[in-house]
Amino acid sequence: MSTVHSNGQYKDRKKKWEEEARHMQVRPYKFTTVSGEEIKILYGPDDVEHIDPVNDIGLPGEYPYTRGIHKTMYRGRLWTMRQFAGFGTPEDTNERYHYLLKHGQTGLSVAFDLPTLMGRDADDPLSEGEVGICGVAVSSLADMEVLFKGIPLDKVSTSMTINAPAAMLLAYYIVVAEKQGVSPDKLRGTIQNDMLKEYIAQKEWIYPPEPSMRIIVDMFKYCKDEMPQWNPISISGYHIREAGSTAVQELAFTLADGFAYVEAALEAGMNIDEFAPRLSFFFNSHIDFFEEIAKYRAARRIYAKRMREKYGAKNLKSWTLRFHTQTAGCSLTAQQPENNIVRTAFEALAGVLGGTQSLHTNSMDETLALPSEKAVTIALRTQQILAHETGVTNTIDPLAGSYFIENLTTEMEQKAEEYFKRIDELGGVIPAIEQGFFQREIADAAYQYQQDLDRKEKVIVGVNEFVHENEEVEIPLLYIPPEVEQRQKQRLADVRQSRNQQAVDQSLQSLVQAARDGKNLMPPIIEASRNYVTLGEMCNALTEVFGIYEEPVIF
């Protein structure tokens, strides 16, 4: 039987089937993705007729990389298993790192406390009460030395989630490696360094967008020359999704940010193939299983097309979107927290089936506190069970060819392209930020999702259905004692007392002058780090030149 005849016969049978199904009982439920996208009752060959299996889907390791960026994917090498770790003092976090490495973790991931994220020292009055609470406190090179004590930096890959003061934290890491005898070209890892998503979603900024972009491009240039194995940016959709966006918004806004960084580097005179192979991305893995898998596949395809066709990249590595995945913190619940183990497992599976290069699994207690040792071990074991017991690594992109997955992948690509057009009409990413476009889109999506929950059109187990009355949470939680802040302040006081103040003053003068002269900021920041200039001192010095960002009021 010919394919044409078979397809015609299928459509006739499907039409009859749909007519019969229309009169049958259906649960009173909103059949949409978590993002609110309508899902048809059935998908078939007619839903993928417009998809070219060669040019749209292709093969793993080949353009447009829909099926993965490596030819052998997890048969050749498993994803990097990371657990986000950072709490209390650098000593506390260093102990946790050694524990995780001993139990099979293959990469480190640093979580910094709020003062560090904002570029403030532990003894800053605005840091009071926050030191070491939601991450590790790092105010100077002395803290970084303790944080990585006994960890050979040429043997591990390190990811650091830091943005506004990213240049300073990277410099501290470089100098710690120097003291171990490890040169910058031997260092492997990623620093987040994604300021555009800060203005869009997470709100942890220091300088206005334009000088922030200048610092990022300076880091691109430095890493190109001195740190060829290091990823100088991790363009993050994770926090956009945590702020309440839909999957399509996360996809579109993240890639739009990435393309804005590409254009900034090109405008600064860099060649696309000098920096694009080291760009990396960071996506959320939410609870809607198929939507997340389709999102990753669409992301690779969009990126490859843009990098080759719009920006003219010639290096195949410039076309490949490499990304880290973290399971969705916003999907975790304080109620019945053990259920979070199950949620995280499905989200991790979506990340793996979507072809991630690196994965972090959240711990069950993260809505209540930073992860306890037991909870973080369960989260790590979740990845290890996926890798070694489930069989999901045996074949590449096993859902390829699914009528539903391929249709959803293409729909997400098309909707992302619509967003790109709207952003371009507003003048680009930074003008869109200044006009509040991203913020409004995310707020509207979050509001719609909350309405679905309030009306019970969407169910969260243990929250709006299957609730235990008078429930008491009985899991061990990590407690950060107030003595942590005092210890950090004391270490900082000791640093200020023992360092060469003349070298500190000269370092800060050189940094300010480089900022005024338009010179690359990484060399003076690294020199300042060697002289134990604190994080807050360097950030404050640059505000003299760049100013401090104030978000416009948006209604």
Protein Blocks (a to p, Z undefined) as FASTA:
>chain_A
ZZklmmmmmmmmmmmmmmmmmmpccdddddddfkopacdfbdcfklmmmpcfklmnopgh
iaehlnojbfklmmmoccdddddddehjfklmmmmmmmmmmnopabdcddddfklmnopa
fklmklgopgokloccdfbfklmmmmmgoiafklbccddddfklmmmmmmmmmmmmmmno
pafklpgcddfkpaklmmmmnopafbdfklmmmmmmmmmmmmmmmmmmbcfbdcdfklmm
mnopafklmmmmmmmmmmmmmmmmmmnopafklmmmmgccdddddfblmlmmmmmmmmmm
mmmmmmmmmnopablklmpccddddddfklpcfbhkllmmmmmmmmmmmmmmnopabdcd
ddfklmmbccdfklmmmmmmmmmmmmmmnopmmpghklgoiaklmmmmmmmmmmmmmmmm
mmmmnopjklmmmnommmmmmmmmmmmmmmmmmnopaccehilgoiaehiacdbdcdddd
fklmmmmmmmmmmmmmmmcfklmmmmmmmmmmmmmnopafklmmmmmmmnopafklmmmm
mmmmnopadddddZZ
